[in-house]
Each structure stands twice: as structure tokens, then as C-alpha cells.
Amino acid sequence: MPSAKRSVEPRRKPRQVRAELTRDRILTAAAHVFAEHGYAAGTTNRIAERARVSIGSLYQYFPNKDAILAELVIRHIDRGVWPQADRLDLSPGTLEQVVRALVRDAIDNHRDDPQLLQIMLQEAQFSGEVLDTIARHGEQRIAQLRNLLARHPDVGVADLDTAAELIVFTVELNTHRVMASSPTAAVEKFETELVGMVTRYLRGPAYPGPAIGHVHE
């Protein structure tokens, strides 16, 4: 694990387009280098070489690779919005489809690079900016889901604030774990089971469900 004493705050925030492009190139190169070589061997020299910048230029933006990884975590979190939420069908009988859309959105946001995701989970240090980003994203996601649950006629839980918080963190934490290391078949099973669990919880205790011992024709 990286030393907790090392700075993970970026050194320079670009103000010009050219500087922003250089910073983006460094981050893109780092993502590839970490995924290909692992975090220990993903040195700043390798990142600079992949980004086609001098090591001095890299250090103008980031003091070390821990700061680079912290910025990659921030970008990963900020990309994880749920744009389809406002377009979902909230008519009676659609609760399972709504929950599946939530779970699938979380899965899709973590599909691209499981190796990099695993490195983020194992190696990233939580700078103040990372923690602020996580908190802001969590608040936005919870508020978005809470608003949706309040409008769906099939939701039977009484405490929507607690329900939204529980669901967001259950989906996010378990999706991170599964997507970092599981094959496709396991991900599909995970989606099915998680959707079923969350749907049953949201319907509440008053939902009758199928009769015990019922045999399908």
C-alpha cells in the first residue's frame, strides 16, 4: 500500500486548453500503464513515456503516482451519474424494471477496465478532494433515487430517505467488488439477485407476493 504521508493533491490545475490537454494525456496514459503493468510497476517514468511528455512536465501537474491515481478515482466517480432516471416508466407494475435500470447503470459504469478498478479499490489514497467528490456524488445519487421512489406507486417502504441511502450504497459497494474480479456469467447472476433483493425490499411488508407453496402451471 502507498505511504499515507505522500501527497495525493495535484500540483497544478490547468487554466489553458493546452495545459488541460496535457493533463488529460497524462491521466489517460496512467490508466493504461496501471492496467497493463500494475500499480507497483506503473512508475511515473512509464506514465510520462506513454503520455509523450517529459518527467519534469508530469511533475508540474502531479507530485507522484498516488496523486495521479487519486485524480483517476475522482474522474471515475464524477462520471457515475444516472442520466436515464428522469426517463423511466413509473407506472404500476414497473418497479423491477426501475431497479434493474439502476443496477445496470452501476454495472455499465464499471465495465470498461476491471484491472484499473481493482487498482483503484486496493491502492487509492483518499485525499480531501477524493472524499469531497465521493460525498457529493453520494448525496446527488441518493437525492435522485429518493425522488424517484417517492413517485413510484409500487414502493411500500415507509422511510424513503433511509431506503434511498441503503440502496445506493448497497448497489455501489457490491458492484465495485463484483466488477473488479468477476467473469461475465457471475456479473449476470449478481445483477439478477441484486435486482430481486432490492425490489422485494422496496415493495415493503404489505406486498402480498406469491402464495407459499404455489405451483406454476
PEDA-V716513 format. One record per residue. PHI is phi in whole degrees, -180 to 180 (* if undefined). OMEGA is omega in whole degrees, -180 to 180 (* if undefined). Layout:
BEGIN
phi:omega
PHI:OMEGA
PHI:OMEGA
END
This chain:
BEGIN
phi:omega
*:180
-67:-180
-63:-179
-71:-177
-85:-178
-76:-179
-70:175
-118:176
-90:177
-63:-178
-84:-171
-141:174
-99:-176
-62:176
-112:180
-115:-178
-60:-178
-62:179
-66:178
-63:179
-66:178
-64:179
-62:178
-62:180
-65:177
-63:-179
-67:178
-63:178
-63:-179
-63:179
-59:179
-68:-178
-65:179
-62:-179
-67:-176
-82:-172
-111:-174
86:-174
-74:-178
-61:-178
-90:180
-85:-174
-75:177
-65:177
-64:178
-66:180
-64:179
-62:179
-63:-180
-66:-179
-82:-178
61:173
-130:177
-74:179
-63:176
-64:178
-65:179
-60:-178
-71:173
-68:-177
-101:-175
-136:-179
-74:-177
-169:-178
-73:176
-61:179
-67:177
-66:180
-64:178
-60:179
-68:176
-64:177
-63:179
-60:-180
-66:178
-63:-179
-67:-178
-64:180
-80:-172
-87:175
-89:-180
-120:-173
-67:-177
-81:-172
-57:-177
-77:-178
-112:-177
-79:175
-78:-178
-109:179
-76:180
-55:179
90:-176
-108:-174
-60:-180
-62:178
-64:178
-65:179
-63:179
-63:178
-63:178
-64:-179
-65:-178
-66:177
-62:178
-63:179
-64:-178
-62:179
-70:-178
-122:-176
-78:-165
-58:-172
-144:-179
-62:179
-64:179
-67:178
-60:179
-63:178
-64:178
-59:-177
-69:-173
-90:-168
-113:-171
-67:172
-94:-176
-94:175
-69:176
-58:-179
-69:178
-63:-179
-63:178
-64:-180
-66:178
-61:-179
-64:-179
-65:179
-63:180
-62:179
-64:180
-65:-178
-66:179
-64:180
-63:180
-64:-179
-70:-180
-60:178
-63:-180
-68:-180
-63:-179
-65:-177
-99:-177
-91:-175
-68:-177
-89:-178
-77:-176
-117:179
-74:-176
-84:-175
-101:-176
-69:180
-62:179
-66:-180
-60:-179
-63:-180
-66:179
-60:-176
-68:-179
-58:-177
-74:175
-64:-180
-66:-177
-64:-176
-65:-179
-71:177
-66:176
-56:-177
-63:-175
-71:-175
-70:-179
-75:-172
-146:-171
-104:174
-71:-176
-57:-178
-61:180
-68:179
-65:179
-63:178
-66:178
-59:180
-60:-178
-61:-177
-69:-179
-68:177
-61:180
-63:-178
-63:-178
-67:180
-63:179
-63:179
-63:-176
-70:179
-68:175
81:-176
-68:-177
-79:-178
-69:-173
-69:-179
67:179
-72:179
-67:179
-65:180
83:-180
-67:180
-111:179
-74:179
-69:*
END
